[in-house]
Amino acid sequence: MASKHNTIMKDIANKIGMSVVTVSKALRGHPDISHKTSQKIKTIAKEMGYLPNYLARNLSARNSNTIGVVVPKIAHYFFGSIIEHIYNKAFENEYEILLSVSRENAKNEIKHLQTLMSMKVDGIIISITQETSDFEIFEVVKQRGIPLLFMDRIPPISDVNTVAFNDRIGAFNAVEQMIKVGYVRIGHFAGMESINIGLQRYLGFEDAMNKYNIPINPDWVMKAGFGEDDGYNSFMKLYSDDNLPDAIFTVTYPVAIGIYKAVKELGLKIPEDIDVICFGDANMQKFLSPQLSCIGQPTEQIAELSMEILLDNIRKKQNGFSPRNKIIETDLILRETCINYKNRDRILNDVNDHNNKHNRIVKVQF
């Protein structure tokens, strides 16, 4: 008898005196096999320690019931939350998720996509790295007929599914809030403009400054990256140059966390010495001191919408499908930065009036 570690269907068939085809159909719940026989075969298979070879099945089957997901980071609230919701949606639809993490490395990204294609996944959801500039691999995915969806970070290519946030309007709302508090010396710690989120959030910052006729000081626009070190290093650079603005809008919340770290090391205080608001929310931000105001991104919504579109593409794959492009609105979440404490009651009244007109734009959590 084969050991429990390498039992194959032929071993099960020999044990019960049936064909391999019968065993295979029984294990897959095929209607050709009676319920009684299927249960008997499944019980024996379990006793023998049989495990299905999903890779081999994927290589021969039309559908693998697997979806590949590629993200730049995993130790990150935004992507971690999205992945959890993607898993939930996949489970509801009897799909498995094959998760790959590029670690913001374009070469890793290409390797992961090649691996997912070789494993015959039914579709791919990806958020590209901050250094992705060669889009040839995505054309290969498309040519192979694999439904592809870009989520949040989107490259400039056509005929693909995209789901993103309204980054430009969200950024505008954040900077406008700073201006309403009374700030005019406003800086922006930006990401790379080669990625849509970096470009669109900078444009939102620019839109707000232009609307209120506030000149943009190029020295206060630090175009670095999206992580904590980028916020820390950018702040230290301005501090060493004795050239700090009064308030900073950051492209992501990790960049804002980097500012908090630098401020603490330098013995400064938020918001007395520098005020901060960021794009992106994480539950941890309400535990900072002071609590960090931000633009909130509904991660459950982007995850579920991405899965719905991709699953629809997979189901329509044989008959052809049209790519879909969706934009999700954001929320301005006011906590303890970039607000005027003396005017809390007025802020609450303004927020209520604003929400009645525009439907869920501002939330107050103080």
C-alpha positions in Angstrom: 0.0 0.0 0.0 1.2 3.5 -0.7 2.1 5.7 2.3 -0.3 8.4 3.4 2.1 11.0 2.0 1.9 10.0 -1.6 -1.4 8.2 -2.1 -2.7 8.6 -5.6 -6.1 7.8 -7.2 -4.7 4.6 -8.7 -4.0 3.4 -5.1 -7.6 4.1 -4.1 -8.9 2.4 -7.2 -6.8 -0.8 -6.6 -7.9 -1.0 -3.0 -11.7 -0.9 -3.8 -11.6 -2.6 -7.1 -12.9 0.2 -9.2 -11.5 2.2 -12.1 -9.4 5.4 -11.7 -12.1 7.2 -13.7 -14.8 6.2 -11.2 -12.6 7.3 -8.3 -11.9 10.6 -10.0 -15.6 11.3 -10.6 -16.5 10.3 -7.1 -14.0 12.6 -5.5 -15.2 15.5 -7.7 -18.9 14.8 -6.9 -19.8 13.9 -10.5 -23.5 13.0 -11.0 -22.5 9.8 -12.8 -21.6 8.3 -9.4 -24.2 7.5 -6.8 -24.1 9.3 -3.5 -23.5 6.0 -1.7 -20.5 5.1 -3.8 -19.1 8.6 -3.7 -19.2 8.6 0.1 -17.6 5.2 0.3 -14.8 6.3 -2.0 -14.3 9.6 -0.2 -14.1 7.8 3.2 -11.4 5.4 1.9 -9.5 8.2 0.3 -9.5 10.1 3.6 -8.3 6.9 5.5 -5.5 6.5 3.0 -4.4 10.1 3.4 -5.2 11.1 -0.2 -4.6 14.8 -1.1 -5.7 16.1 -4.5 -3.0 17.5 -6.8 -4.5 20.9 -7.6 -1.6 21.9 -9.8 -2.1 18.9 -12.1 -5.8 19.5 -12.1 -5.3 23.2 -13.1 -3.0 22.2 -16.0 -5.7 20.0 -17.5 -9.0 21.7 -16.5 -10.7 24.6 -18.2 -11.1 26.5 -14.9 -8.8 26.2 -11.9 -11.1 28.1 -9.5 -8.1 30.1 -8.4 -7.4 33.8 -8.6 -4.0 35.4 -8.4 -3.5 38.5 -6.3 -0.3 40.6 -6.4 0.3 43.4 -4.0 3.4 45.5 -3.2 3.2 45.0 0.5 1.5 42.8 3.1 2.6 44.4 6.4 0.4 47.3 5.6 -3.1 48.0 6.9 -4.5 49.1 3.5 -3.4 46.1 1.6 -3.9 43.7 4.5 -7.5 44.8 4.9 -8.1 44.6 1.2 -6.7 41.0 1.0 -8.9 39.9 3.9 -12.0 41.1 2.1 -10.8 39.6 -1.2 -10.5 36.2 0.6 -14.0 36.6 2.0 -15.5 37.2 -1.4 -13.5 34.4 -3.0 -14.7 32.0 -0.3 -18.3 32.9 -0.9 -17.8 32.1 -4.6 -15.8 28.9 -4.0 -12.5 30.3 -5.3 -9.0 30.0 -3.8 -6.6 32.9 -3.7 -2.9 32.6 -4.6 -1.3 35.6 -3.0 2.1 37.1 -4.1 3.9 40.1 -2.6 6.2 42.1 -4.9 7.8 44.1 -2.0 7.8 47.2 -4.3 10.1 45.4 -6.7 9.2 45.4 -10.4 11.3 42.2 -11.1 9.5 40.4 -8.4 6.2 41.5 -9.9 7.1 40.1 -13.3 8.2 36.8 -11.7 5.0 36.5 -9.7 2.8 37.1 -12.8 4.8 34.5 -14.8 4.2 32.0 -12.0 0.5 32.7 -11.8 0.1 32.3 -15.5 2.0 29.0 -15.4 -0.4 27.8 -12.7 -3.4 28.6 -15.0 -5.2 30.9 -12.6 -8.6 32.0 -13.8 -7.9 35.7 -13.3 -5.5 38.2 -11.7 -5.9 41.2 -9.4 -2.8 43.4 -9.1 -1.7 46.6 -7.5 1.6 47.5 -9.2 4.9 48.5 -7.5 6.1 52.1 -7.1 8.9 51.3 -9.6 6.9 49.5 -12.3 7.6 51.1 -15.7 7.7 48.2 -18.1 4.2 47.1 -18.9 5.0 44.3 -21.4 4.2 41.5 -18.9 0.6 42.8 -18.6 0.2 42.6 -22.4 1.3 39.0 -22.2 -1.4 38.3 -19.5 -4.0 39.9 -21.8 -2.8 37.9 -24.9 -3.3 34.7 -22.9 -6.9 35.6 -22.3 -6.5 35.8 -18.6 -8.9 38.4 -17.1 -6.8 41.1 -15.4 -7.8 43.9 -13.0 -5.7 46.7 -11.7 -6.6 47.9 -8.2 -5.7 51.2 -6.6 -2.3 51.6 -8.4 -3.0 51.6 -12.2 -0.6 51.7 -15.1 -1.3 53.7 -18.3 -2.4 50.8 -20.5 -5.8 50.3 -22.2 -8.4 47.6 -22.3 -8.0 46.4 -18.7 -10.3 46.5 -15.7 -9.5 49.1 -13.1 -10.9 50.0 -9.7 -9.4 53.0 -7.9 -10.3 55.7 -5.5 -11.0 59.3 -6.4 -7.5 60.3 -5.4 -7.6 63.8 -6.8 -10.9 64.9 -5.1 -9.8 63.2 -1.9 -6.5 65.1 -1.8 -8.3 68.3 -2.7 -10.7 67.8 0.3 -7.7 67.2 2.7 -5.8 70.4 1.6 -9.0 72.5 1.6 -9.5 71.4 5.2 -6.1 72.7 6.0 -6.8 76.0 4.3 -10.1 76.4 6.2 -8.3 76.0 9.5 -6.1 78.9 8.4 -3.0 77.4 7.0 -1.3 79.0 4.0 2.3 77.7 4.5 1.4 74.2 3.3 3.7 71.4 2.2 3.1 68.1 0.4 5.1 65.0 0.9 4.2 63.3 -2.4 4.9 59.9 -4.0 6.2 59.2 -7.4 4.2 60.8 -10.2 4.9 57.8 -12.4 2.1 56.1 -10.5 -1.5 57.3 -10.7 -1.9 57.7 -6.9 1.2 59.9 -6.7 0.1 62.0 -9.6 -3.6 62.3 -8.8 -3.0 63.2 -5.1 -0.4 65.9 -6.2 -3.0 67.3 -8.6 -5.6 67.4 -5.9 -3.1 69.4 -3.7 -2.4 71.7 -6.6 -6.1 72.2 -7.3 -6.9 73.3 -3.7 -3.9 75.7 -3.5 -4.9 77.2 -6.8 -8.5 77.6 -5.9 -7.6 79.7 -2.9 -4.8 81.6 -4.7 -2.1 80.2 -2.4 1.3 79.9 -4.1 3.0 76.5 -4.0 6.5 76.6 -2.5 8.4 73.9 -4.5 10.8 73.5 -1.6 7.9 72.1 0.4 6.9 69.5 -2.2 9.0 66.5 -1.5 8.6 63.8 -4.1 9.9 60.6 -2.6 8.0 57.4 -1.9 5.0 56.0 0.0 6.7 54.6 3.1 7.6 55.7 6.6 11.2 56.3 5.7 10.2 58.7 3.0 8.2 60.8 5.5 10.9 60.7 8.1 13.7 61.6 5.7 11.8 64.4 4.0 10.9 66.0 7.3 14.5 65.8 8.5 15.7 67.4 5.3 13.3 70.4 5.7 14.2 70.7 9.4 17.9 70.7 8.7 17.4 73.4 6.1 15.4 75.4 8.7 12.6 75.5 6.1 9.5 73.9 7.6 6.0 74.8 6.5 3.2 75.1 9.0 1.3 72.0 7.8 1.9 69.0 5.6 -0.4 66.9 3.5 1.1 63.4 3.0 0.4 61.0 0.1 -0.1 58.0 2.4 -0.5 57.4 6.1 2.9 55.6 6.4 4.5 58.9 5.2 2.7 60.7 8.0 3.9 58.1 10.5 7.4 58.9 9.4 6.7 62.6 10.3 5.4 61.6 13.7 8.7 59.7 14.4 10.8 62.7 13.2 8.8 65.2 15.3 9.2 63.1 18.4 13.0 62.7 17.9 13.3 66.5 17.4 11.3 67.4 20.5 8.6 69.1 18.5 4.9 68.9 18.9 1.9 68.2 16.6 0.0 70.4 15.8 1.7 73.3 17.7 4.9 73.1 15.6 3.7 71.3 12.6 0.3 70.0 11.6 -0.4 66.9 9.5 -3.2 65.3 7.5 -2.7 62.3 5.3 -4.3 60.3 2.5 -5.4 56.8 3.7 -6.7 55.5 7.0 -5.6 52.8 9.3 -7.2 51.9 12.6 -4.0 52.7 14.4 -4.2 56.4 13.5 -6.8 57.0 16.2 -4.4 55.7 18.7 -1.7 58.3 17.8 -1.2 61.4 19.9 -2.7 63.5 18.5 -5.1 61.4 16.5 -4.4 61.8 12.8 -7.0 63.3 10.5 -7.0 61.7 7.1 -8.8 60.8 3.8 -10.5 57.4 4.4 -10.5 54.7 1.8 -13.2 52.0 2.1 -11.1 48.9 1.7 -14.1 46.5 1.8 -15.7 48.3 -1.1 -12.6 48.3 -3.4 -12.0 44.6 -2.6 -15.5 43.5 -3.2 -16.0 45.5 -6.4 -12.6 44.2 -7.7 -13.7 40.6 -7.1 -17.2 41.2 -8.6 -15.7 42.6 -11.8 -13.1 39.9 -12.2 -15.5 37.1 -11.5 -17.9 38.5 -14.1 -15.0 38.6 -16.6 -14.2 35.0 -15.8 -17.8 33.8 -16.3 -18.0 35.7 -19.6 -14.5 34.8 -20.8 -15.7 32.3 -23.5 -18.1 34.8 -25.0 -15.8 37.8 -24.6 -16.1 40.6 -22.1 -15.7 44.4 -21.9 -13.2 45.9 -19.4 -14.8 48.0 -16.7 -13.4 51.0 -14.9 -14.7 52.1 -11.5 -13.9 55.1 -9.3 -14.7 54.9 -5.5 -15.3 58.1 -3.5 -13.4 58.7 -0.3 -14.2 60.3 3.1 -12.6 63.2 5.0 -12.1 61.9 8.5 -11.4 64.7 11.1 -9.7 63.7 14.3 -7.3 65.9 16.2 -5.0 67.3 13.5 -5.9 70.0 11.1 -8.8 71.2 13.1 -9.5 74.3 15.2 -10.4 73.1 18.7 -11.9 76.4 19.6 -14.5 75.9 16.9 -15.5 72.3 17.4 -19.2 73.1 17.5 -18.9 75.1 14.3 -17.0 72.3 12.7 -19.7 69.8 13.6 -22.4 72.1 12.2 -20.4 72.6 9.0 -19.9 68.9 8.6 -23.5 68.1 9.1 -24.5 70.7 6.5 -21.8 69.5 4.1 -22.9 65.8 4.4 -26.5 66.7 3.8 -25.5 68.3 0.5 -22.9 65.8 -0.7 -23.6 62.5 0.9 -20.9 61.0 3.2 -17.9 63.2 2.5 -16.8 64.1 6.0 -16.7 62.2 9.3 -15.8 63.5 12.7 -14.1 61.2 15.2 -13.2 63.4 18.1 
